Amino acid sequence: MTYRSDLDALTARQVSLQAELDRKQRELAEVSGMLAEVRRVEQAESYFEGAPEELRRRRLHLVAGALAVTLVSGTALGAVNSVVEDSRRTATEVVDRALAKLEAGRTAHERAQRLRAEVEALQALHLIPVVAPNAGIRLAERSRRAPAWLLGSGVPVRGSLWQPPTPESLARKDQR
């Protein structure tokens, strides 16, 4: 019966080892749980110790981003404003040039009218020859010479350029 007692002994040994294994596994689970809990506590403590620094870094990133957006938008607005100013300046220059052309045209028209009136006056006084409108290019047409006593003493001789009397010429005339 030693065989039987060896079998009983081995079974008893297996049961005791199984019980010991269960106990060790429970201890391992308890220690693993405690270790995990301690690690979570340490992680939480380190998080809360570094939280102000992390918050400060986040705020710094937020402020840096806001400054970058402000800088980019300010630069873009400045560029757009510069283009608008250039176009306003260009439009103003175009308008000024157009007004100058209109003024020059008006001045030239007024000068032409004055010249036409002076030529008509000189033709009426028979100081320059009168060209017939349907005579074509024929310019040399003799006109009747007006007597000098009708025109006055200040009228120049035919063929000379007539210029209005100056104060010096009037003073010389008064001295004679």
PAGU-468479 format. One record per atom (N, C-alpha, C): x, y, z; residue in three letters; residue number from 1. Coordinates in steps of 0.1 Angstrom, whole numbers. Example, Ala and Ser with C-alpha at 12.3 -4.5 7.8 and 13.67 -1.06 7.14 Angstrom:
BEGIN
{atom {132; -57; 78}; "ALA"; 1}
{atom {123; -45; 78}; "ALA"; 1}
{atom {132; -33; 78}; "ALA"; 1}
{atom {128; -22; 71}; "SER"; 2}
{atom {137; -11; 71}; "SER"; 2}
{atom {129; 0; 79}; "SER"; 2}
***
This chain:
BEGIN
{atom {8; -12; 0}; "MET"; 1}
{atom {0; 0; 0}; "MET"; 1}
{atom {8; 13; 0}; "MET"; 1}
{atom {20; 11; -2}; "THR"; 2}
{atom {28; 22; -3}; "THR"; 2}
{atom {25; 30; -15}; "THR"; 2}
{atom {21; 22; -25}; "TYR"; 3}
{atom {17; 29; -37}; "TYR"; 3}
{atom {5; 38; -35}; "TYR"; 3}
{atom {-4; 33; -27}; "ARG"; 4}
{atom {-16; 41; -24}; "ARG"; 4}
{atom {-12; 53; -16}; "ARG"; 4}
{atom {-3; 52; -7}; "SER"; 5}
{atom {0; 63; 1}; "SER"; 5}
{atom {9; 73; -7}; "SER"; 5}
{atom {17; 68; -16}; "ASP"; 6}
{atom {24; 77; -25}; "ASP"; 6}
{atom {14; 85; -33}; "ASP"; 6}
{atom {4; 79; -38}; "LEU"; 7}
{atom {-6; 86; -46}; "LEU"; 7}
{atom {-14; 96; -38}; "LEU"; 7}
{atom {-17; 92; -26}; "ASP"; 8}
{atom {-24; 101; -17}; "ASP"; 8}
{atom {-15; 113; -13}; "ASP"; 8}
{atom {-2; 110; -12}; "ALA"; 9}
{atom {8; 120; -8}; "ALA"; 9}
{atom {9; 130; -20}; "ALA"; 9}
{atom {10; 124; -32}; "LEU"; 10}
{atom {12; 133; -44}; "LEU"; 10}
{atom {-1; 141; -46}; "LEU"; 10}
{atom {-12; 136; -43}; "THR"; 11}
{atom {-25; 143; -45}; "THR"; 11}
{atom {-25; 154; -35}; "THR"; 11}
{atom {-21; 151; -22}; "ALA"; 12}
{atom {-21; 161; -12}; "ALA"; 12}
{atom {-11; 172; -15}; "ALA"; 12}
{atom {0; 168; -20}; "ARG"; 13}
{atom {10; 177; -24}; "ARG"; 13}
{atom {5; 186; -35}; "ARG"; 13}
{atom {-2; 180; -45}; "GLN"; 14}
{atom {-8; 188; -56}; "GLN"; 14}
{atom {-18; 198; -51}; "GLN"; 14}
{atom {-26; 194; -42}; "VAL"; 15}
{atom {-37; 203; -36}; "VAL"; 15}
{atom {-30; 214; -29}; "VAL"; 15}
{atom {-20; 211; -21}; "SER"; 16}
{atom {-13; 221; -13}; "SER"; 16}
{atom {-6; 231; -22}; "SER"; 16}
{atom {0; 226; -33}; "LEU"; 17}
{atom {7; 234; -42}; "LEU"; 17}
{atom {-3; 243; -50}; "LEU"; 17}
{atom {-14; 237; -53}; "GLN"; 18}
{atom {-25; 245; -60}; "GLN"; 18}
{atom {-30; 256; -51}; "GLN"; 18}
{atom {-32; 253; -38}; "ALA"; 19}
{atom {-37; 263; -29}; "ALA"; 19}
{atom {-26; 274; -27}; "ALA"; 19}
{atom {-13; 269; -27}; "GLU"; 20}
{atom {-3; 279; -26}; "GLU"; 20}
{atom {-2; 288; -39}; "GLU"; 20}
{atom {-4; 281; -50}; "LEU"; 21}
{atom {-4; 288; -63}; "LEU"; 21}
{atom {-15; 298; -63}; "LEU"; 21}
{atom {-27; 295; -59}; "ASP"; 22}
{atom {-39; 304; -58}; "ASP"; 22}
{atom {-36; 316; -49}; "ASP"; 22}
{atom {-30; 312; -38}; "ARG"; 23}
{atom {-26; 323; -28}; "ARG"; 23}
{atom {-16; 332; -34}; "ARG"; 23}
{atom {-6; 327; -41}; "LYS"; 24}
{atom {5; 335; -47}; "LYS"; 24}
{atom {-1; 344; -58}; "LYS"; 24}
{atom {-10; 338; -66}; "GLN"; 25}
{atom {-17; 345; -77}; "GLN"; 25}
{atom {-25; 357; -71}; "GLN"; 25}
{atom {-32; 354; -60}; "ARG"; 26}
{atom {-40; 365; -54}; "ARG"; 26}
{atom {-30; 376; -49}; "ARG"; 26}
{atom {-19; 372; -42}; "GLU"; 27}
{atom {-9; 381; -38}; "GLU"; 27}
{atom {-3; 389; -50}; "GLU"; 27}
{atom {0; 382; -61}; "LEU"; 28}
{atom {5; 389; -73}; "LEU"; 28}
{atom {-5; 399; -78}; "LEU"; 28}
{atom {-18; 395; -78}; "ALA"; 29}
{atom {-29; 404; -83}; "ALA"; 29}
{atom {-30; 416; -74}; "ALA"; 29}
{atom {-29; 413; -60}; "GLU"; 30}
{atom {-30; 424; -51}; "GLU"; 30}
{atom {-18; 434; -53}; "GLU"; 30}
{atom {-6; 428; -54}; "VAL"; 31}
{atom {5; 437; -55}; "VAL"; 31}
{atom {5; 444; -68}; "VAL"; 31}
{atom {1; 437; -79}; "SER"; 32}
{atom {0; 444; -92}; "SER"; 32}
{atom {-11; 455; -92}; "SER"; 32}
{atom {-22; 453; -85}; "GLY"; 33}
{atom {-32; 463; -83}; "GLY"; 33}
{atom {-26; 475; -75}; "GLY"; 33}
{atom {-19; 472; -64}; "MET"; 34}
{atom {-14; 483; -56}; "MET"; 34}
{atom {-3; 490; -64}; "MET"; 34}
{atom {5; 483; -72}; "LEU"; 35}
{atom {15; 489; -80}; "LEU"; 35}
{atom {9; 498; -90}; "LEU"; 35}
{atom {-1; 494; -97}; "ALA"; 36}
{atom {-8; 502; -107}; "ALA"; 36}
{atom {-15; 514; -100}; "ALA"; 36}
{atom {-20; 512; -88}; "GLU"; 37}
{atom {-26; 524; -81}; "GLU"; 37}
{atom {-16; 534; -78}; "GLU"; 37}
{atom {-4; 529; -73}; "VAL"; 38}
{atom {7; 538; -69}; "VAL"; 38}
{atom {12; 546; -82}; "VAL"; 38}
{atom {13; 538; -93}; "ARG"; 39}
{atom {17; 545; -105}; "ARG"; 39}
{atom {7; 556; -110}; "ARG"; 39}
{atom {-6; 553; -109}; "ARG"; 40}
{atom {-16; 563; -112}; "ARG"; 40}
{atom {-15; 575; -103}; "ARG"; 40}
{atom {-13; 572; -90}; "VAL"; 41}
{atom {-12; 583; -81}; "VAL"; 41}
{atom {1; 592; -84}; "VAL"; 41}
{atom {12; 585; -87}; "GLU"; 42}
{atom {24; 593; -91}; "GLU"; 42}
{atom {22; 601; -104}; "GLU"; 42}
{atom {15; 594; -113}; "GLN"; 43}
{atom {12; 601; -126}; "GLN"; 43}
{atom {3; 613; -123}; "GLN"; 43}
{atom {-7; 612; -115}; "ALA"; 44}
{atom {-16; 623; -112}; "ALA"; 44}
{atom {-8; 634; -104}; "ALA"; 44}
{atom {0; 630; -95}; "GLU"; 45}
{atom {8; 640; -88}; "GLU"; 45}
{atom {17; 648; -97}; "GLU"; 45}
{atom {24; 640; -106}; "SER"; 46}
{atom {33; 647; -116}; "SER"; 46}
{atom {25; 656; -125}; "SER"; 46}
{atom {13; 651; -129}; "TYR"; 47}
{atom {5; 659; -138}; "TYR"; 47}
{atom {1; 672; -131}; "TYR"; 47}
{atom {-4; 671; -118}; "PHE"; 48}
{atom {-8; 683; -111}; "PHE"; 48}
{atom {4; 692; -108}; "PHE"; 48}
{atom {16; 686; -106}; "GLU"; 49}
{atom {27; 694; -104}; "GLU"; 49}
{atom {31; 702; -117}; "GLU"; 49}
{atom {30; 695; -128}; "GLY"; 50}
{atom {34; 701; -141}; "GLY"; 50}
{atom {22; 708; -148}; "GLY"; 50}
{atom {10; 708; -142}; "ALA"; 51}
{atom {-2; 714; -148}; "ALA"; 51}
{atom {0; 729; -150}; "ALA"; 51}
{atom {5; 736; -140}; "PRO"; 52}
{atom {6; 751; -143}; "PRO"; 52}
{atom {16; 753; -155}; "PRO"; 52}
{atom {27; 745; -155}; "GLU"; 53}
{atom {36; 747; -166}; "GLU"; 53}
{atom {30; 743; -179}; "GLU"; 53}
{atom {22; 733; -180}; "GLU"; 54}
{atom {15; 728; -192}; "GLU"; 54}
{atom {5; 739; -196}; "GLU"; 54}
{atom {-2; 744; -186}; "LEU"; 55}
{atom {-12; 754; -189}; "LEU"; 55}
{atom {-5; 767; -194}; "LEU"; 55}
{atom {6; 770; -188}; "ARG"; 56}
{atom {14; 782; -193}; "ARG"; 56}
{atom {18; 780; -207}; "ARG"; 56}
{atom {23; 768; -210}; "ARG"; 57}
{atom {28; 765; -224}; "ARG"; 57}
{atom {16; 765; -234}; "ARG"; 57}
{atom {5; 760; -230}; "ARG"; 58}
{atom {-7; 761; -239}; "ARG"; 58}
{atom {-11; 775; -241}; "ARG"; 58}
{atom {-11; 783; -230}; "ARG"; 59}
{atom {-14; 797; -232}; "ARG"; 59}
{atom {-4; 805; -241}; "ARG"; 59}
{atom {8; 801; -239}; "LEU"; 60}
{atom {19; 807; -247}; "LEU"; 60}
{atom {17; 804; -262}; "LEU"; 60}
{atom {13; 791; -264}; "HIS"; 61}
{atom {11; 787; -278}; "HIS"; 61}
{atom {-2; 795; -284}; "HIS"; 61}
{atom {-12; 796; -275}; "LEU"; 62}
{atom {-24; 803; -279}; "LEU"; 62}
{atom {-21; 818; -282}; "LEU"; 62}
{atom {-13; 824; -273}; "VAL"; 63}
{atom {-9; 838; -276}; "VAL"; 63}
{atom {0; 840; -288}; "VAL"; 63}
{atom {9; 831; -290}; "ALA"; 64}
{atom {18; 831; -302}; "ALA"; 64}
{atom {9; 829; -314}; "ALA"; 64}
{atom {0; 820; -314}; "GLY"; 65}
{atom {-9; 819; -326}; "GLY"; 65}
{atom {-17; 831; -328}; "GLY"; 65}
{atom {-23; 837; -318}; "ALA"; 66}
{atom {-31; 849; -320}; "ALA"; 66}
{atom {-22; 861; -325}; "ALA"; 66}
{atom {-10; 862; -320}; "LEU"; 67}
{atom {-1; 872; -325}; "LEU"; 67}
{atom {3; 869; -340}; "LEU"; 67}
{atom {5; 857; -344}; "ALA"; 68}
{atom {8; 854; -357}; "ALA"; 68}
{atom {-4; 857; -366}; "ALA"; 68}
{atom {-16; 854; -362}; "VAL"; 69}
{atom {-28; 857; -370}; "VAL"; 69}
{atom {-29; 872; -371}; "VAL"; 69}
{atom {-27; 879; -360}; "THR"; 70}
{atom {-28; 894; -361}; "THR"; 70}
{atom {-18; 900; -370}; "THR"; 70}
{atom {-5; 895; -370}; "LEU"; 71}
{atom {5; 899; -378}; "LEU"; 71}
{atom {2; 897; -393}; "LEU"; 71}
{atom {-3; 885; -396}; "VAL"; 72}
{atom {-6; 881; -410}; "VAL"; 72}
{atom {-17; 890; -415}; "VAL"; 72}
{atom {-28; 891; -407}; "SER"; 73}
{atom {-39; 899; -411}; "SER"; 73}
{atom {-36; 913; -412}; "SER"; 73}
{atom {-28; 919; -403}; "GLY"; 74}
{atom {-23; 933; -404}; "GLY"; 74}
{atom {-15; 935; -417}; "GLY"; 74}
{atom {-6; 926; -420}; "THR"; 75}
{atom {2; 927; -432}; "THR"; 75}
{atom {-7; 926; -444}; "THR"; 75}
{atom {-17; 917; -444}; "ALA"; 76}
{atom {-26; 916; -456}; "ALA"; 76}
{atom {-34; 929; -457}; "ALA"; 76}
{atom {-39; 934; -446}; "LEU"; 77}
{atom {-47; 947; -447}; "LEU"; 77}
{atom {-38; 958; -452}; "LEU"; 77}
{atom {-26; 959; -447}; "GLY"; 78}
{atom {-17; 969; -451}; "GLY"; 78}
{atom {-14; 968; -466}; "GLY"; 78}
{atom {-12; 956; -471}; "ALA"; 79}
{atom {-9; 954; -485}; "ALA"; 79}
{atom {-22; 959; -494}; "ALA"; 79}
{atom {-33; 955; -489}; "VAL"; 80}
{atom {-46; 958; -496}; "VAL"; 80}
{atom {-48; 973; -496}; "VAL"; 80}
{atom {-45; 979; -484}; "ASN"; 81}
{atom {-46; 994; -483}; "ASN"; 81}
{atom {-36; 1001; -492}; "ASN"; 81}
{atom {-24; 996; -493}; "SER"; 82}
{atom {-14; 1002; -502}; "SER"; 82}
{atom {-19; 1001; -517}; "SER"; 82}
{atom {-24; 989; -520}; "VAL"; 83}
{atom {-29; 988; -534}; "VAL"; 83}
{atom {-41; 997; -537}; "VAL"; 83}
{atom {-50; 999; -527}; "VAL"; 84}
{atom {-61; 1008; -528}; "VAL"; 84}
{atom {-56; 1022; -529}; "VAL"; 84}
{atom {-46; 1026; -521}; "GLU"; 85}
{atom {-41; 1039; -522}; "GLU"; 85}
{atom {-34; 1042; -535}; "GLU"; 85}
{atom {-27; 1032; -540}; "ASP"; 86}
{atom {-21; 1033; -553}; "ASP"; 86}
{atom {-31; 1035; -564}; "ASP"; 86}
{atom {-42; 1027; -563}; "SER"; 87}
{atom {-53; 1029; -573}; "SER"; 87}
{atom {-60; 1042; -572}; "SER"; 87}
{atom {-62; 1047; -559}; "ARG"; 88}
{atom {-68; 1060; -557}; "ARG"; 88}
{atom {-59; 1071; -563}; "ARG"; 88}
{atom {-45; 1069; -560}; "ARG"; 89}
{atom {-36; 1079; -565}; "ARG"; 89}
{atom {-36; 1078; -581}; "ARG"; 89}
{atom {-37; 1066; -586}; "THR"; 90}
{atom {-37; 1065; -601}; "THR"; 90}
{atom {-50; 1071; -606}; "THR"; 90}
{atom {-61; 1068; -600}; "ALA"; 91}
{atom {-74; 1074; -605}; "ALA"; 91}
{atom {-73; 1089; -603}; "ALA"; 91}
{atom {-68; 1094; -593}; "THR"; 92}
{atom {-67; 1109; -591}; "THR"; 92}
{atom {-58; 1115; -602}; "THR"; 92}
{atom {-47; 1108; -605}; "GLU"; 93}
{atom {-38; 1113; -615}; "GLU"; 93}
{atom {-45; 1113; -629}; "GLU"; 93}
{atom {-52; 1102; -632}; "VAL"; 94}
{atom {-60; 1102; -644}; "VAL"; 94}
{atom {-70; 1113; -645}; "VAL"; 94}
{atom {-77; 1115; -634}; "VAL"; 95}
{atom {-87; 1126; -634}; "VAL"; 95}
{atom {-80; 1140; -636}; "VAL"; 95}
{atom {-69; 1142; -629}; "ASP"; 96}
{atom {-61; 1154; -630}; "ASP"; 96}
{atom {-56; 1156; -644}; "ASP"; 96}
{atom {-51; 1146; -651}; "ARG"; 97}
{atom {-46; 1147; -664}; "ARG"; 97}
{atom {-58; 1150; -674}; "ARG"; 97}
{atom {-69; 1144; -672}; "ALA"; 98}
{atom {-81; 1147; -680}; "ALA"; 98}
{atom {-85; 1161; -678}; "ALA"; 98}
{atom {-86; 1166; -666}; "LEU"; 99}
{atom {-90; 1180; -663}; "LEU"; 99}
{atom {-80; 1189; -670}; "LEU"; 99}
{atom {-67; 1186; -669}; "ALA"; 100}
{atom {-57; 1194; -675}; "ALA"; 100}
{atom {-58; 1195; -690}; "ALA"; 100}
{atom {-62; 1183; -696}; "LYS"; 101}
{atom {-64; 1183; -711}; "LYS"; 101}
{atom {-76; 1192; -714}; "LYS"; 101}
{atom {-87; 1190; -706}; "LEU"; 102}
{atom {-99; 1198; -709}; "LEU"; 102}
{atom {-96; 1213; -707}; "LEU"; 102}
{atom {-88; 1217; -697}; "GLU"; 103}
{atom {-85; 1231; -695}; "GLU"; 103}
{atom {-76; 1236; -706}; "GLU"; 103}
{atom {-66; 1228; -711}; "ALA"; 104}
{atom {-58; 1232; -722}; "ALA"; 104}
{atom {-66; 1233; -735}; "ALA"; 104}
{atom {-76; 1224; -737}; "GLY"; 105}
{atom {-84; 1225; -748}; "GLY"; 105}
{atom {-93; 1238; -748}; "GLY"; 105}
{atom {-98; 1241; -736}; "ARG"; 106}
{atom {-106; 1253; -734}; "ARG"; 106}
{atom {-98; 1265; -736}; "ARG"; 106}
{atom {-86; 1265; -731}; "THR"; 107}
{atom {-77; 1277; -733}; "THR"; 107}
{atom {-73; 1279; -747}; "THR"; 107}
{atom {-70; 1268; -754}; "ALA"; 108}
{atom {-67; 1269; -768}; "ALA"; 108}
{atom {-79; 1274; -776}; "ALA"; 108}
{atom {-91; 1269; -773}; "HIS"; 109}
{atom {-103; 1274; -780}; "HIS"; 109}
{atom {-105; 1289; -777}; "HIS"; 109}
{atom {-103; 1293; -765}; "GLU"; 110}
{atom {-104; 1308; -762}; "GLU"; 110}
{atom {-94; 1316; -769}; "GLU"; 110}
{atom {-81; 1311; -770}; "ARG"; 111}
{atom {-71; 1318; -778}; "ARG"; 111}
{atom {-74; 1319; -792}; "ARG"; 111}
{atom {-80; 1308; -798}; "ALA"; 112}
{atom {-84; 1308; -812}; "ALA"; 112}
{atom {-95; 1318; -814}; "ALA"; 112}
{atom {-105; 1318; -805}; "GLN"; 113}
{atom {-115; 1328; -806}; "GLN"; 113}
{atom {-110; 1342; -806}; "GLN"; 113}
{atom {-101; 1345; -797}; "ARG"; 114}
{atom {-95; 1359; -796}; "ARG"; 114}
{atom {-87; 1362; -808}; "ARG"; 114}
{atom {-79; 1352; -813}; "LEU"; 115}
{atom {-72; 1355; -825}; "LEU"; 115}
{atom {-81; 1357; -837}; "LEU"; 115}
{atom {-92; 1350; -838}; "ARG"; 116}
{atom {-102; 1352; -849}; "ARG"; 116}
{atom {-108; 1366; -848}; "ARG"; 116}
{atom {-111; 1370; -835}; "ALA"; 117}
{atom {-117; 1383; -833}; "ALA"; 117}
{atom {-107; 1394; -837}; "ALA"; 117}
{atom {-95; 1392; -834}; "GLU"; 118}
{atom {-84; 1402; -837}; "GLU"; 118}
{atom {-83; 1403; -852}; "GLU"; 118}
{atom {-82; 1391; -859}; "VAL"; 119}
{atom {-81; 1391; -873}; "VAL"; 119}
{atom {-93; 1398; -880}; "VAL"; 119}
{atom {-105; 1395; -875}; "GLU"; 120}
{atom {-117; 1402; -880}; "GLU"; 120}
{atom {-116; 1417; -878}; "GLU"; 120}
{atom {-111; 1421; -866}; "ALA"; 121}
{atom {-110; 1436; -864}; "ALA"; 121}
{atom {-100; 1442; -873}; "ALA"; 121}
{atom {-89; 1435; -875}; "LEU"; 122}
{atom {-78; 1440; -884}; "LEU"; 122}
{atom {-84; 1441; -898}; "LEU"; 122}
{atom {-91; 1431; -902}; "GLN"; 123}
{atom {-97; 1431; -916}; "GLN"; 123}
{atom {-107; 1442; -917}; "GLN"; 123}
{atom {-115; 1445; -906}; "ALA"; 124}
{atom {-125; 1455; -907}; "ALA"; 124}
{atom {-118; 1469; -908}; "ALA"; 124}
{atom {-106; 1470; -902}; "LEU"; 125}
{atom {-99; 1483; -903}; "LEU"; 125}
{atom {-90; 1483; -915}; "LEU"; 125}
{atom {-91; 1473; -924}; "HIS"; 126}
{atom {-83; 1472; -936}; "HIS"; 126}
{atom {-68; 1472; -934}; "HIS"; 126}
{atom {-64; 1466; -922}; "LEU"; 127}
{atom {-50; 1466; -919}; "LEU"; 127}
{atom {-44; 1453; -925}; "LEU"; 127}
{atom {-52; 1443; -927}; "ILE"; 128}
{atom {-47; 1431; -934}; "ILE"; 128}
{atom {-57; 1428; -945}; "ILE"; 128}
{atom {-52; 1421; -956}; "PRO"; 129}
{atom {-62; 1418; -967}; "PRO"; 129}
{atom {-73; 1409; -963}; "PRO"; 129}
{atom {-84; 1410; -969}; "VAL"; 130}
{atom {-96; 1402; -967}; "VAL"; 130}
{atom {-95; 1391; -978}; "VAL"; 130}
{atom {-96; 1379; -973}; "VAL"; 131}
{atom {-96; 1367; -982}; "VAL"; 131}
{atom {-111; 1363; -985}; "VAL"; 131}
{atom {-115; 1363; -997}; "ALA"; 132}
{atom {-129; 1359; -1000}; "ALA"; 132}
{atom {-131; 1344; -996}; "ALA"; 132}
{atom {-142; 1341; -991}; "PRO"; 133}
{atom {-144; 1327; -986}; "PRO"; 133}
{atom {-144; 1317; -998}; "PRO"; 133}
{atom {-148; 1321; -1010}; "ASN"; 134}
{atom {-149; 1311; -1021}; "ASN"; 134}
{atom {-137; 1314; -1031}; "ASN"; 134}
{atom {-127; 1320; -1026}; "ALA"; 135}
{atom {-116; 1323; -1035}; "ALA"; 135}
{atom {-105; 1313; -1035}; "ALA"; 135}
{atom {-107; 1303; -1026}; "GLY"; 136}
{atom {-97; 1292; -1025}; "GLY"; 136}
{atom {-85; 1297; -1017}; "GLY"; 136}
{atom {-73; 1294; -1023}; "ILE"; 137}
{atom {-61; 1298; -1016}; "ILE"; 137}
{atom {-56; 1311; -1021}; "ILE"; 137}
{atom {-63; 1318; -1029}; "ARG"; 138}
{atom {-58; 1331; -1033}; "ARG"; 138}
{atom {-58; 1341; -1021}; "ARG"; 138}
{atom {-46; 1345; -1017}; "LEU"; 139}
{atom {-44; 1354; -1006}; "LEU"; 139}
{atom {-41; 1368; -1009}; "LEU"; 139}
{atom {-35; 1370; -1021}; "ALA"; 140}
{atom {-31; 1384; -1024}; "ALA"; 140}
{atom {-42; 1391; -1031}; "ALA"; 140}
{atom {-51; 1397; -1023}; "GLU"; 141}
{atom {-62; 1405; -1029}; "GLU"; 141}
{atom {-60; 1419; -1024}; "GLU"; 141}
{atom {-60; 1428; -1032}; "ARG"; 142}
{atom {-58; 1442; -1028}; "ARG"; 142}
{atom {-70; 1448; -1022}; "ARG"; 142}
{atom {-68; 1455; -1011}; "SER"; 143}
{atom {-80; 1461; -1005}; "SER"; 143}
{atom {-77; 1476; -1005}; "SER"; 143}
{atom {-88; 1483; -1004}; "ARG"; 144}
{atom {-88; 1497; -1005}; "ARG"; 144}
{atom {-81; 1502; -992}; "ARG"; 144}
{atom {-71; 1511; -994}; "ARG"; 145}
{atom {-64; 1517; -983}; "ARG"; 145}
{atom {-72; 1528; -976}; "ARG"; 145}
{atom {-73; 1526; -962}; "ALA"; 146}
{atom {-81; 1537; -955}; "ALA"; 146}
{atom {-72; 1549; -952}; "ALA"; 146}
{atom {-78; 1560; -953}; "PRO"; 147}
{atom {-70; 1572; -951}; "PRO"; 147}
{atom {-65; 1572; -936}; "PRO"; 147}
{atom {-53; 1577; -934}; "ALA"; 148}
{atom {-47; 1577; -921}; "ALA"; 148}
{atom {-55; 1586; -911}; "ALA"; 148}
{atom {-60; 1597; -917}; "TRP"; 149}
{atom {-67; 1606; -908}; "TRP"; 149}
{atom {-79; 1600; -902}; "TRP"; 149}
{atom {-86; 1590; -908}; "LEU"; 150}
{atom {-97; 1583; -903}; "LEU"; 150}
{atom {-94; 1574; -892}; "LEU"; 150}
{atom {-82; 1567; -893}; "LEU"; 151}
{atom {-79; 1557; -883}; "LEU"; 151}
{atom {-72; 1562; -871}; "LEU"; 151}
{atom {-66; 1574; -872}; "GLY"; 152}
{atom {-59; 1579; -860}; "GLY"; 152}
{atom {-44; 1578; -862}; "GLY"; 152}
{atom {-36; 1584; -854}; "SER"; 153}
{atom {-22; 1584; -856}; "SER"; 153}
{atom {-15; 1572; -850}; "SER"; 153}
{atom {-22; 1564; -842}; "GLY"; 154}
{atom {-15; 1552; -836}; "GLY"; 154}
{atom {-16; 1539; -844}; "GLY"; 154}
{atom {-22; 1540; -857}; "VAL"; 155}
{atom {-23; 1529; -865}; "VAL"; 155}
{atom {-10; 1527; -873}; "VAL"; 155}
{atom {-4; 1515; -873}; "PRO"; 156}
{atom {8; 1513; -880}; "PRO"; 156}
{atom {6; 1513; -895}; "PRO"; 156}
{atom {17; 1514; -902}; "VAL"; 157}
{atom {17; 1514; -917}; "VAL"; 157}
{atom {14; 1499; -921}; "VAL"; 157}
{atom {7; 1498; -933}; "ARG"; 158}
{atom {4; 1485; -938}; "ARG"; 158}
{atom {16; 1477; -941}; "ARG"; 158}
{atom {16; 1464; -937}; "GLY"; 159}
{atom {28; 1455; -939}; "GLY"; 159}
{atom {36; 1454; -926}; "GLY"; 159}
{atom {36; 1463; -917}; "SER"; 160}
{atom {43; 1461; -905}; "SER"; 160}
{atom {35; 1454; -895}; "SER"; 160}
{atom {41; 1448; -885}; "LEU"; 161}
{atom {33; 1440; -875}; "LEU"; 161}
{atom {28; 1450; -865}; "LEU"; 161}
{atom {15; 1449; -863}; "TRP"; 162}
{atom {8; 1458; -854}; "TRP"; 162}
{atom {10; 1453; -840}; "TRP"; 162}
{atom {14; 1461; -831}; "GLN"; 163}
{atom {14; 1458; -817}; "GLN"; 163}
{atom {8; 1469; -809}; "GLN"; 163}
{atom {1; 1465; -798}; "PRO"; 164}
{atom {-5; 1476; -790}; "PRO"; 164}
{atom {5; 1486; -785}; "PRO"; 164}
{atom {1; 1498; -783}; "PRO"; 165}
{atom {11; 1508; -778}; "PRO"; 165}
{atom {15; 1504; -764}; "PRO"; 165}
{atom {28; 1507; -761}; "THR"; 166}
{atom {33; 1504; -747}; "THR"; 166}
{atom {34; 1517; -740}; "THR"; 166}
{atom {35; 1517; -727}; "PRO"; 167}
{atom {36; 1530; -720}; "PRO"; 167}
{atom {48; 1539; -724}; "PRO"; 167}
{atom {59; 1532; -729}; "GLU"; 168}
{atom {71; 1540; -733}; "GLU"; 168}
{atom {68; 1547; -746}; "GLU"; 168}
{atom {61; 1540; -755}; "SER"; 169}
{atom {58; 1546; -768}; "SER"; 169}
{atom {48; 1557; -766}; "SER"; 169}
{atom {39; 1556; -757}; "LEU"; 170}
{atom {29; 1567; -754}; "LEU"; 170}
{atom {36; 1579; -748}; "LEU"; 170}
{atom {46; 1576; -740}; "ALA"; 171}
{atom {54; 1587; -733}; "ALA"; 171}
{atom {62; 1595; -744}; "ALA"; 171}
{atom {68; 1588; -754}; "ARG"; 172}
{atom {75; 1594; -765}; "ARG"; 172}
{atom {65; 1602; -773}; "ARG"; 172}
{atom {54; 1597; -775}; "LYS"; 173}
{atom {43; 1604; -784}; "LYS"; 173}
{atom {39; 1617; -777}; "LYS"; 173}
{atom {38; 1616; -764}; "ASP"; 174}
{atom {34; 1628; -756}; "ASP"; 174}
{atom {45; 1639; -757}; "ASP"; 174}
{atom {57; 1635; -757}; "GLN"; 175}
{atom {68; 1644; -757}; "GLN"; 175}
{atom {69; 1651; -771}; "GLN"; 175}
{atom {65; 1646; -781}; "ARG"; 176}
{atom {66; 1652; -795}; "ARG"; 176}
{atom {56; 1663; -796}; "ARG"; 176}
***
